Amino acid sequence: MQLDLAGDLHDLFRDIVDIRSESLHEDQLADTVEESLRGCDHLTVTRIGNSIVAATNLGRDSRVLVAGHLDTVPVADNLPSHVETRDDGDYLVGRGTCDMKGGVAVALHLAATLAAPSRDVTWVFYEAEEIAAEHNGLLKVRSHEESLLDCDLAILMEPTDAIIEGGCQGTMRFTLTTEGQAAHSARSWAGHNAIHDLLPILQILQDWQADGDHLVEVDGLTYHEGLNATMVQGGLAGNVVPPTATVQINYRFAPDKTAQQAEQMMRTMFADWTMEILDLSSPARPGLDKPLARSFARSVGTTPMPKYGWTDVARFFEMGRPALNFGPGDAIYAHKADECCKLSSLDDCARALESWLRERSEGDH
């Protein structure tokens, strides 16, 4: 199957959505994307696993990388897609419409139709973003040939409703465990209740919440940090004093600090308890101080916002490459059973990106 990349953007979007591509099962969509891109004479196409890299090589002064992931979370009886007309416009409804096949459709369309952009462009369509990092297609491309990801600015087509969202917050998930002593609840004084010992931990979290909004400004954008208990486990039976209890905590931290600094803050805050780190992902600074990013922001014309969640922009930040989030769709619909993307958001995103990639690039550096 070959997609009509240069045809109607909305039709292309629907064709892509209706090819199922749950994580680790992107083969059919990856095959289709590769075959379609190889029909573009102005692109050099490389495939690594189920990730495809297509690049212009025009000798321009700067290179932009535009990336979108091919995989989705599991389908939940929400394919094939369908169009719904609502009060504010038409929406395509179905798995992957928001996260993030709208962005993939825009990127594929522009990859085919922009044969001579003012900046060289590397288009990356990669696998396994929605699952564990060991499967992530960007990391596989980087491991195979990092030079394929060289760029002066990376744009991740994450759903932002065609507004630039700079950088991303880091995330740390960890558990704290309390130790008690089991006893029959009829003779509870013979034991020690580990669940009750979670109270000081919860009080620290409550005090932190009450201490203010925890707003942090980084490079002109204001990030909102969060520190929350997300899971509690404990107890053996309804008549047994629990000997152990565990609370899982998620810290979402602004890009003014490194992952290591965030970890040290949490270890200091919870020094009295045994901590096990489940996940620690670095943040990314907005990068809006870079000339090429400023140029893109001016062209888009909307006020950039911070990205509160974690995205793959952090992987580019780790490689020393500035990166922004910019794509169609409102992230609030991502992963929902009625996941959807407003079609006009696709059009807005495509127009903004195409206009910038066509304009003269003087003063980018």
Helices and strands as residue ranges (DSSP letters): H 9-17, H 27-37, E 44-48, E 51-55, E 63-69, E 82-86, E 89-93, I 97-101, H 102-113, E 120-126, G 133-135, H 137-145, G 146-149, E 153-156, E 165-166, E 170-179, E 183-184, G 185-190, G 196-198, H 199-210, E 215-218, E 221-224, E 226-234, E 240-241, E 244-253, H 259-269, E 274-281, H 291-300, E 305-306, H 313-318, E 323-325, G 331-333, E 340-342, H 343-358
